[in-house]
């Protein structure tokens, strides 16, 4: 359960608060999903959902085509790993 003041699940920051981009049931467990609100992807592992930039900073690969192993997102082009828990 989110803490008070937390954004609703599936929402991203917008100029006037939060913008809903999808529903949790639309996100498959273990999958990476592109969303139509800019270059973002959502990744779901169990009950956890993360949002991150949809483009690899190294080569510009579409991270929606990457693979997810727990909280680790692997770039589809060169295999770099991104830890979605820390952003590194």
Secondary structure, DSSP 8 states (H G I E B T S, - for coil): ---TT---TTEEEETTEEEE---GGGS-TT-EEEEETTEEEEEEETTEEEEEESB-TTT--BGGGSEEETTEEE-TTT--EEETTTT-
